[in-house]
Amino acid sequence: MNGAESLIRTLLAGGVDTCIANPGTSEMHFVAALDKVEGMRCVLGLAETVVTGAADGYARMAGKPAATLLHCGPGFANSLANVHNARRAFTPMVNIVGDQATYHRPFDAPLTADTEGLARASSHWVRSSDSSANVGADAAAAVQAANTAPGQIATLILPADTAWNEGGVVAAPLPVPARAGVAPDTLRNIAQVLRAKAPAVLVLYGQALSEAGLVAANRVAHVTGAKLRTPTQVSRMARGRGRVPVDRIPYAIDGALKMLTGSKNVILVGAKPPTAFFGYPDKPSLMSPADADTYVLARPEQDAIEALNALADELGAPKTVPIPEGEIKPQLLQGKFEPLAFATTLAALLPENCIVAEDGVTSGRALFAPTFNAAPMDWLQNTGGAIGHAFPCATGAALACPDRKVVCLQADGAGMYSLQSLWTQAREKLDVINVVFANQIYKILYGELVSVGAKPGRASNELFDLARPELDWVKLAGGMGMEAKRVDTLEAFADVFKSACGRKGPFLIEFRI
């Protein structure tokens, strides 16, 4: 067999059975090998950022990596925004990047690039195969690296001749290290801090936001009075009725500082210290009070669920404690769009066991609290700040979980970065309801201009305005094979959303704000 066939067979042996691709000439032997090897599901994305964003959403829900197939250095460069988001989410991902044949590189053909340099800037593990005989072993190492806790980006560069040459060898899967435990001394020290009853907050991320992690964290909060919070954006969180309601630290720096005011102890569980998205004149970078002490219960690669339960046991917490309810009752409201009213209405509409992929930017800031009492669901967010994430993330989540309804909440300006995702949803008949917040402006950027102390003017307003010409999302969706409707009131949204929930397949709702 050739190197490309050994690559596919090795990926399948390692449990990687989905490949999201935007291939080019250098990858044609990989593509040809797909006709020889059964078992690999191939999904076409029309832009590289869609490919990696979908691989991100797939892995968050499947609990295992998808492979991506990208064309040389420029193709990989086009994908980097959502590789960045996936890295921040601790998503396992295996990128296969075609490259010039080894003997052709010295001639500096137009697509020749420092592909390895690009990959190292965004990946935890990078390797270039040097012969067809080594491709299988390299692929097995890539899968092992991607699956290593807390989840890593692995990028394997495949020169064309290593794919087409004979001599490929299928490699057996390599063992994946188990998550490390937390040292007993760490548990005892943090238990001692919490017993002192000084105001404390546990910042939860990653594994700690699973249903089991939240239950364990709630045990700790029950006996200590510590508050539970998440970073501004979560990778995957179990939410809705019957799940522990944990609010997120606000995006806006003043709101974040206010939320954490008075905290004396900040305990990190799979999270980094609360940090502002950006630096602002005369404002701090860290959101914790200057006089607060910060402790690490579990690093991202450690077993956060085990650590939280062990800490709860050390504190003498009951095995079962009451789960608080959210304060806002879901209900169908009427009138024009307003973030809190929309969130309250959406909470009443979300179907049981759905998946929400959210990149609402400005319009989505009020979504968390009102949806605490919605139907049980999983919530995925843009963790790295590179906008245009929800469309492809929802696409990947639907590929991973075809039996679950996916709800995508996407800002209009951000959605223009990755609207090609709609074509893939239509082609694959994915069960996704896309809701586009159409405010015809880069409102997040307008807010940031004000936050840095500048005054909006004619030139700056030109850079934020999306209304000349207006984006027509109904036509954009229709052009990619997807049915869509436009609404401008909450009651119209509720009617269309309920109708979309009663059918299978992709649909788009443009909510004019």
N, C-alpha and C positions, 0 to 999 in steps of 0.2 A: 504494500500500500504506500501511497505518498504521504508527505507530512501533514497535509490538510486533513486527510481521512483519519490519521492517527490522532489529530487534535480533536476532531468531533467525537470519536469513540472514547477518548480519555475524558472529555467534558461530561459525556453521558455517564460514564462509570463513576464520576465524582458527584452525580446528582444534578448537574446543570443541564436541563432539558429544554430550555427556552432561550432563543437567540433573537435579539432585537437588532435590526441591521439597517445600515445604509451603505452598501458595498460599492466598490469601484474596481477598476481593472486589476489592481494588485491582489484583490481578494477573490478573483474568479475561480481559483482552484478550490478555495474553501466552499464557495457556492456550488461548484460542480460536485464536490464530495457529499453535499447534502442529499443529492439524488442517489447516492450509493449507500447511505447509512440511515436506517430508520430510527425514529424516536426523538429527533430534535424539532421542536416547534419553532418555525421561523416567522417573524413579524417584521414587516417593512415600515420604517419611519421615513418621512420625506425630508427631515432635517436632523442633523446629528444631535442637536439639543433635545429633540423629541426622543431619540434613541436612548440617551443616557437618563433622561428624566423618567421615561417609562421603565427602564431597568431599575431605577431607584424605587418607584412605587411598587413594582413587582416584588422586589426583595423585601421591602418593609412588611408586605402582607404574606408572602410565601415563606419567609424565614430562611431563604436560601438565595444565592445569587442567580441572576440571569447573566448570560453572556451578551456583550454588544459586539457588533462588527462594524468597524469604522475605516475610512479610506485615508491612509497615510497621515502625515503630520497635520495638514490643513483640516482634514476631516475630524481628527481628534481635537484640534483647537476649537472647531465649531461646537464641539460637545461639552466644552469645559465648564460652562456655567452650571449645568446640572450635575456634572461630576463634583463640582465644588459643593453643591447642596447635599449630594449624597454623602460626601465625606463628613460633613457636619452632622449628618443624621446617623453616622456609624453604619451605613448601609454596605452590605457585602456586594461587590460588583467585579465581574471579570471582563475587562475590555480586551478585545482582540483587534489590533491595529495593523492593517497591512502596510507594507513598506516596499521600497525599491529592492529588486534582487541584489544580493550582496555584491556581485561583480559590477552592477550598474551604478552603484552609489558614487564611485569616484568621478563619474562624468557629470554630476550635478544637473540632472534633468529637472524640468520645471517643478515637479512635485517633491523633489528631494528636500528634506527638512531635518532639523534636529528633533526627530520624533521622540527619542529617548529623553532629551532635555525637557520637552513639553510634558511628557508623562511624569517625570520625576517631580515636577512642580505641583502635581495634583494627586499623585498616587502614593500609597504606602509601600507598594512592591512593584518593581519594574524589571523586565528582562527582555532581551532580544534573542530570539532563537538563532543559532549559528549553523544548524544543519537539520535536515529532515529527521535524522536519527534521534535528535534531542527534543523535537517539538512536543512529543507526548509527555516526557518528563517535565518539560517546562510548563505545560498546561496543568499537570497535576499539582505542581508547586503553586501555580497561580490560584487554583481553586482552594488549596490549603490556606494560602495567605488571605484570600477574601473571606473565608469562613472563620478566621481567627478573631476572637473577641477583641473589641466589641463589634467587629465588622469592619472590613478594610477594602480599599480600592486596589485591585491588582490589574496591572496593564501588561499584556504580553504582546510584543511587537514581532510580527511575522513577515520577514523578507520573502518576496514572492518565490524565490527559488527553493527556500526551505519548505514551502507549501507544495510545489509541483514535483520536486525530486522524490524518487522512490527511496525506500528504506525507513519509512515511518514505523514507529513502535508504540503500541498502546501502553500507557502507564497505569498502574493500579492507583487508586485513591490514596492519598497520604493522610495520616492521622491528624486530627485537629485538636490542639490543646484545649483542655477543659478550662472554664473560667476559674481564675484564682479566687481563693477564699480570702476573707478579711482576717487579719491577725487578732487573736483574743485580746491583746493589750489595747488595740484600737477600739474594740467594742466596749471594754471596761472604762476607758478614758472618756469616751463620748457619753456613756451612761452616767458617769459621775458629773459631767457638765450639765446634762439634762436634769439630773436630780436636784441641782441647785435652784431650779425653777426660774432662772433668769429668762427673759423673753428670748425665744429661739425660733428659728425657721429652718425647715428642711427643704432644700432645693432638689427636686427630683427630675431625672432625665433618663432616657433610654430604657433599659430593662426595668427600672423602678416605676415606669408609667404603665406597665402591663397591669392587668387586673390583679394578679397575685402580688405584684409590687406595691400597688396602691393599698390593698388590704393590709399588708404588713406595715406600711408607713402609717396607716390609720391607727394601728395598735399602738405605735410609738406616740402619736399625737394624743391619743385618748388618755394616756397615763401621765403625760408630761405637760400638756397644754401647748406644745410646739405647733406652729403654723406650718402648713404644707403649701408649697408653691412649685411652679415649674418655670423654666426659662420662658422668654417671650414666645418662642416657636418650639413646638414639640415634634419629634420624629414620628412617633406613633403613640397614641394614648387611648386607653379604654375609658369611654365616657358614657354619660346617660344614666337613666334610672338604675339604681342598684349598684352603681360604681361610685367610688369615693370622689366627691367633687373637689377638685384642686384647681385653684385659679392660677393664672399665669402672671408673671411679672410684666407690667405694661411696657409697650415699645417706647412710648414717650418718656423721656428721661425724668421729667418732673413727677409724673405718675409713679414711676418705679421708685424714686427716692421716697415718695410719700408712703408707698406700700411697705417699704422695709424700715421706715423710721421707728426707732425704739428697739430694734432687734439687737440683742447683745451677743448672741451666738448664731452663726450661720453654718449649717451642716450640709455638706455637699454629698449627694447620693447619685453617682454617675454623672454629675454635672460639673461645669466650670463655675468659678465665682461669678455672680451676677454682674454683667458688664454692659455698658451702654453700647448701642449699635454703632455710634459714631462719637468722636470727640467734639465737644461744643465749647465755645469761648466761656471761660469762667465757670465751667461745670465739671464735676468729677467723672472719671472713667469707670470706677467701680460703684455699683449701686448700694452696696452695704454701708451702713453708718461707719464713719471713720473709727469709732471706738468699739466696734464689734470685733469679736474673734471668729476666725473661720477655721473649720475642721473638715477633714475628708473622711467620711464613713466608708465610701467605696469609690474607687476610681472607675472610669467607664469600662475597662476590661475585666473588672472584678464582678463577682456574683452579688448584685445589689439586693436581690430578693432574699437570698440566704442571710445577708448582712442585716437587713431590716428586721427579719424575723428573729435573728439571734439577739439583736439589740432590744427588741420588744420583750423577749424572754428574760434577758438580763435585768430589765426594768420591772419585771413581774407583771407585764400586761396580760390581760385575759386573751385566750386564743381567738375569741369572737367578741367584737365590739360593735356597737351600732354604727351604721353608715349615715352620716348627715345628709339631709336633703338640700337641694338648691333652693334659693329663696324665690325665684321667679317662676311663676306657673306658665307653662306653654299655652298659648291661645292664639286664635286667628284674629289679627287686628286689621284695620282698614286704613286707607289713606295712602299718601305718597310715601316713598322710601325714606326711612330714617333708620340708622343702624340698629338701635335697640329694638324698635318695633319690628324690623325685619327679622332679627335674631329670635324674638319671641314667637313670631309667626312660623319661622322655619322649624323651631323646636317642636311645634305642634304637628308638623308635616313629615318630619324625617321618618322613614320606614325602619322597622325593627331590623337590627343587625346590619345596617348599612355601613358603608365606608365613606367618610367625608374627606376629600382632598381640598385644602383651603390655601389660596394665595390671594386673599381678599384685599390685602394691603390696607388702604384707608377704610373702605366700606366694611371690612371684616373685623375691626377692632372690638366691636361689642358682642361678638359671637359666643364667647366662652360662657359667661355666667347664665344667660338665658337657656342654654342648651344642656345645663346640668340635669334637668328633669326631662329631657327628650328620651326617645327610645334608645336602648343600649346600642352602641356603635363603636367604631374605631375612627380616630381623628388623625389625619396626616397634615403636616404643614411644611412650608418652605423654611428649612432650617438654616440655610446659608445666606439668605438675603438676595440671591440672584433671581430676579423676578421672572415670571413666565413658567412657574413650576407646576401649578395645579393641573393644567391640561394634560401634560405628559404623565404626571404622577398618577392621576386618575386612570389614565389609559393602562399603565402598568398594573395598578391595583385590580382593575377589572380583568386583566389577563390572568392574574394570580388567583382571583376568587370569582369565577364566572357565575356562581350561585348567589352572589350578593349584589344588591343595588349599590352603585357608586354615585355619590353626589359631589360634583366639582364646583367649587366657588372660586371664580376667577375674575380679577380686576381686568377692565378692558385694555388699558395701556399695556399692562404686563402680559395679557393674553396674546397680544400681537407678536410677542417674542417667539411663541410656540404654537400658533394656531393650526399648523400642519397636523397637530395631534388629532384634530377632528376628523381628518381623512382616515387616519389609522383606526379610529373608533368606528367609523362607518364601514370600512373595509372588513374589519374583524367582527362587526355586529356586537360591539361591547355594550353592556347594560349600564350606561352612564347618563345621568342628567347633568348637563353643564349649565350653570347659572353665571351669566356675565354681568357684572356691575358696570353699567355703561354710563359713567358720569362725564365722558368726553373730555377728560383732563388727566394729566399726571398729577393727581392731587397730593400724593405722597411727597412729590418733589416741591410742590408749592409750600407745603408745610415745613419741609426741611430748609427752604430758603428763609422762611420767617424764623426758624429755630436758631439759625446761625447769626441772627441779628440784622439781616439784610431786608430791604424793602422791595416788594415786587414792583416791576416797572414794565414798560412796553417790550423791551427786548426779552426779559426773563419770561413774561407771560407768553410770548411767542413759542418758547421752548416747552411750555407745559400744555398748550392748547391742542386738543385732539378733535376739535369740532369744525375744522376747515381743511379738507372736507370731513363730514361726519363718517364715522365707522358704522357700517350697516352689518351687524352681526347675523341678522336673519339671512341676508344674501351671502355673507361669507360662509356660513354653515351650509347653506343650500348648494353653494359651489363645490363643496367637498362631500356632497351626498348625504347630508344630515338634515332632518326636519327641524324647524325652529319657529319660535313665536316670540313676539315682542310684547312686553307688559309695562305699565307705568304706575300701577297701584298694587298695594298688598293683596287686595281681594282678587284681582286678576291673576297675580302670581300664584296664589293658593289654588285657584281653579286649574291653571295650566300645570302646576307641579303635581297636583293629585292625579290629573289625567296621565301625566308622564310616568308616574309611579305604577299605574295600572297596566303598563305595557312593557315589553322587553325591547332592548335596543337603545341606541344613542339618541339623544334629544338635546336641544339647546334652547334656553330661555334668556332672552336679552331683557334685562330689567333697566329701563331708562330712568335715570336718577335726575 
